[in-house]
Amino acid sequence: MAMHPPGPPAEMMGGGGVPVDVAEVQEKEVLMWHEFSGRLTAFEQAVVQPRVSGQVETIHFKNGAMVKKGDILYTLDQRPYRAELEQHEAAYSSAEASAKLAQTEFTRAEALFKDKAVSQREYDTRQNALNVAAAGLKSAAAALDRAKLDMEYTEVKAPIDGRVGRAEVTVGNMVQAGNMGMATTLTTIVSEDPIYADFEMDEVTYLQYARQKEGEAPIPVKLGLSSEKDTPHEGRIESFDNKLDAGSGTIRVRAVFDNPDGKLVPGLFARIRIGGDAKEKALLINDRAVGTDQDKKFVLVLGEGNMLQYRPVRLGGPVEGLRVVTEGLQPGDKIVISGLNMKVHPGMPATPNMVPMDAPASSPPAEAPPADPSAAPAETPKEGEGKSQ
């Protein structure tokens, strides 16, 4: 790609060069973080299906509403199940009366048999009649319990607390109970608080944390959504998988986060950062110093004779309001962190104004110049790859 031509001669600017704010790259011991990409997953989720078949009579929820475990979501037509329940109640009453009569007759026969007033055959007959009546009562009781359950199942209730999805079946439609995928899906529910974040960690990073996971102290985790610049949500590692994937060289990890306001929604992309257990030396720069050239990041370094030089860099994560640089800079390098309403390019002379690296912007950031074709490209981390922050 062609370089822009150098800026206007210094004498046309009324000075020795383009006035720019320049800061020295900081070297500092900081707590290092590793960053990963993942997805949010519900702590609990349920597909709501009917346990009896029938026609939908009433829907008791609004799409997207919060529900509690046990809340009635659907009511099915109860009339056929009520009729069946009444039938089994009558059958149970009849079986109960027969069992009581059989018990009375057996008790009488037992007393007479002891007095040798009835034969062994009569005694055995009364005992068999009692056994048959008892079995009939037990069967009638089971059928009655089944009918009561079916009647109860005509009210489809929420199995968990959470946010309910849309009603997949409307009033008047027939729904089917059953197994093996035959049952009708009525709606779904996902829990919101807490919430999981699932991601994959590379082998080297996992080995670093392996000793931490054996201790009692939780491993700190931070999370940010794609709409958030930082990682404001704090949580902890909930679990590591029981094996490493030999193909990808990664292990699945699950973190858990409190979500009282429901802002974290299952399925969303998340940036996840895990804190280390010791401080390390790192180079820190201001985010305003970083430009983008296609898929590369770069800064402008103040070189000999105050000439601006293009320098590709590889970045880590944010630390204490600054950005970690893992490749491309050395301690003591001076870089441009803002121009004074001027377009600055590599090869231009500059009039530096030394400021602290964390100084607030005194003017709009300099326009990002194109890459110098002679500059070596900076390696861009792949999504999901752990990297020191």
N, C-alpha and C positions, 0 to 999 in steps of 0.2 A: 504494500500500500504506500502511496506516495506521501512523503512528509510535506506538511505545510511549510512554506518559505519562512525564514526567520522574520521576526517582528520588525517594526520600523526602526531606523537607526536611532541610537541613544540621543543624538543631538536634537532629533525631531520631538523627543519627549520632554525636553527641557531638563534632562538630568543624566545620571550615569547609567540608567537602565529602568526597566519596569519596576515600579514600587510594589513589593509583595511582603506579606507577613511570613516570616520564616521561624521555625522552631526546631530545636535539637531533639533527635530521637531519644526517647527515654529508655533506660534499662532499669528494670525494677523486679524485685522478688514478689510474685503474685501467686495466688491460688489458681492453678491451671484447671481448665474445664475441657471436656470432650463433647463434641456436638454430633447429633445424629438426627435422622429424619424418621418420623413414625406416623402412626394414625391413632386417633382416639377411639376407644372401645368401651361400650357400656359395661358397667360393673355387673349388672343383671339385665337380661332381655328375655322376653317371652312372646311366642306366637300364640294368640288367643284363638282357640277353636272350640266348637260346641261338643259337649259330651253326650248330647241326645240330638236327634234330628227333629226338625219342625220348621214352622213358618215364623219369621221375625215379626214380632208384634210391636216392640218399643226399643229405641236406642236411647240410652241414658247419659251419653257423654258428648262433649264437643271435640271435634278434631283438634289434636295438639294440646289438649288439656292435661293437667297433672291429676293423677288418680292415686288412691290408696289401695293397698291390698284388701280385697273383700268388697270393694265398691261394685255395684251392679252395672255392667256395661250394656248388656242386651237382655231382653225378656222375650222368650219364645212362646208361642201359643200353648197355654197350659191345659186346655180342655181335654185333649185325649189322655194326657198323663194323670189329670185329676180323676177322670172316669176309671182309669186302670187302678189308681190308688184305692178308690172306694171299693172296687171289686176285690182287691187283695185284702182290704180291711175286713170285708164280710167273710171271705174265705178263712182268714185267720181266726175270726170269732167263732166260726163253725168248728174249726179244728181244735180250738181251745176247749169248747164245750165237749167235744167228743173225747178229748184227752182226760178231762175231769171225770166224765162218766166212766171211762175205762179204768181210771185210777180207783174210783169208788168200788166198782165191781170186783177189781182185783184184790183190794183190801179186804172186802167181805169174804171172797173165796179163800184168801190166805188164812183168815181166822177159822173158817169152817174146816179147811184142810188140816189144820193143827188138831182140831177136835175129831178128825176122821169123819166129818159129816159130808164131805164131798170127795169125789174120786180124784186120782192123780190126773186123769184126762181132763176133768173140768178145771182143775187148777192150772194146767198147762195152757188150756184154751184161753182163760182170762189173762194169763201172763202174756201170751202172744198178742191178744187184742190190745193190751196196754202198750206193748212195744210198737205196734202198728200205729196206734193213735199218737204216741210220742213222736214217731218219725214224721207223721203227717203234720203235727204242730210245728216241728222244726222246719219242715219244708215251707209251710205257709208263712212262718216268721221270716225266712230268708227272702221269699217272694215279696213280702210286704216291705222289707228293708230296701229291696231293689226298686220297688215302686216309689218309695219315699225319696230315694236318691235321684231317680229320674225326674221326679217332680221338682226337686231342689235344683237339678241341672238345667231346668228351663230358664233359670236366672243365671246368665253367664257372668261370672265375677272376675275382677282383676286378680291375677295370681301374685303380683308383686306391686310395690310402689314404683311410680315412674311417670313418664310422659307417654300418653297414648297416641298412636298414629291416627290415620284417617279411618273412617268406617268403610271397610271393603264390601260390606253387604248392607243394603238399605231395607227399610220396612217393607214387608209383603213378600220378600223373597224366601225361598226354601233353603235351609242349610242342612248339611249332611254330617253326621258324626261318623267316626270310623278310624281305622288305623291304616298304615302303609300308604300315607299320602292321600287317602280318600276323604279326610275331613275338610270341611270348608274353613278357610282362614277368615276370621271376622275382623281382626285388627292386630296390631303389635304394640308392645309396651317396652320401653327402654328406661332403665334407671338413670338418674342424672348425678347423684351425689352419694358416694364419690364416683370417680371415673378413671378408667385405665388409659394409659398410653403404651402401645406396643411398638417395639422397634428392634433392630438387629445390631449387635455390637461385634466388632472385629475381634479376632482371637487375641491380639497383643493387648488391646485395651481391657478385654475380659480378664486376662491373667493379672493385670494391674489391680483390678478390683476384687479378685478372688479372695485375697486375704481379708479385705474389708467386709465382704459378705458373711464371713465366718464369725465376725464380731457381733456385739450387741448393738452398737451404734448404727442407725440407719444411714444408708448412702444418700446424700442430698441430690435432688434432681430439680431442674428448672425447665419450664415449658413456655413456649411462645407460639401463637397462631400466625398464620401467614399475613394477617393484617396488623400484627404487632411488631414493632421494631426490636424490642428487647424480649426477655423471657421472664415475665412477671409472676408466673404461677409456680409455686413451690410445692414439691412433693417428695416422695421417697421411692426407692426401688422396692417393689413388692416381691419379685421373684426372677430368677434366672432359669432358663430351660435346663433340662437334665442332660442335654448332649449338644455338641457342636455340629453344625452342618458342614460335612467335609467338602462338599461341592463349592459352597460360597465362602467357607472359612469364617462363618459368623455364628453367633448364638442368639437365640431370641430372649428378649428382656421385657419385663412388664413393670411399669411404674404406676403408682396410684396418686391421685391428686384430689383434694377437696374441691367441690364445685357447687357451693351453696347458691350461687346466682344463676346456675344453668348456662353460663356463657360457653362452657366447653361442651360441644355437641359431638356425640359418637359419629365417627366417619371423617371428621375434619383432619387435615394435614397438620402436623405439629413439628416444631423444631425443639429438640430435647437436648439439654446440656447437663452433664454429670460432673460434679466437683471432684477434684483429686483429694488425696489425703496429705499432701505436703506442698509447700511453696517452691516455685521454680523461677529462675531468671527468665525474663521475657522482654522483648522490645515492644514499646507501645507508641502508637501514633494517633493523631486526631483523624476521625473519619472524614473530615472535610478535606484532608490532604489527598484522599484517594480518588483517582479517576478510573473510568472504565473504557477499555479499547476492545470492542467486540467481546471475546470471552476472557480477556485478561484484565487484571488490575495493575495500576501503576501509580507512582508518585513522581514529582519533579524535585530533583536533588540540586542543592546549590553547590556547584563545582568550582574549579579554579577560575579565578577572575570573575567570580560571581555570575558564571554562566549557568543557565538552567539545563539539567540533564534528565533525560527520560530514564526511569528505573522501574522495570516490572517487579512486582512483589507478590508474595503469597500471604494471604491473611488468615488469622485465626478468629477467635470470637471476641466479644466485648469484655473488657475488664476495667472496672473503676472508671467508667465513662470514656475510656480510650479503646483502641483496637490493637490486638496482638498481631505482630508481623513475624511470620515463621521463616520467610526467605526473602532476600533482596536488599536488606538494609543492614548496617552495622552500627554499633553504639557510636554516638558522636556525629553521625550524618545529620545534615541540616536539610530540611525539606520545606517546600512551600505549603502553607496551610490555607492561604487565601490571597487573592489578588485584589487590588483596589480598583474595581470596575474596569479592569483591563483584561484583554485576552492574552494569555501567556502560552508560549510554546517552547519546546526544547530548542536549545541553541541561542536563545535570547539572553542578553545581559539583564541583570536584575539589580535593583537597589533594595537590599534586604532590611526589613524591620524586625529585629529579634523579639519574639514574644514567647510566653510559656506554651507548651504543647497543648494544654487544656484551655487556652485562652478562648473566650467567646468570639464569634465571627464579627469582624469589624466592617466587613463588606461582603457582597455576594461571592460565593466560591468561584475560582477561576474556571473558565470553560475547559472541559477535558480535551486535551490535544490528541491528535491521532498517534498511533504507535510508531516508534522509530523502527523501520524495517530491519535495521541492524541489531536491534535489541533482542535478546533471547526471550522467548515466551515463558510466562510463568505458568506452572502447572496448576490446573484448576481441580480442586477436590471433587470426587464423584459424590452424587447424592447418597446419603446413608453411610458414608465413610467416616469413621471416628477420626477426629483430628484434635491436636492440642490447641487449647484456646487460651 
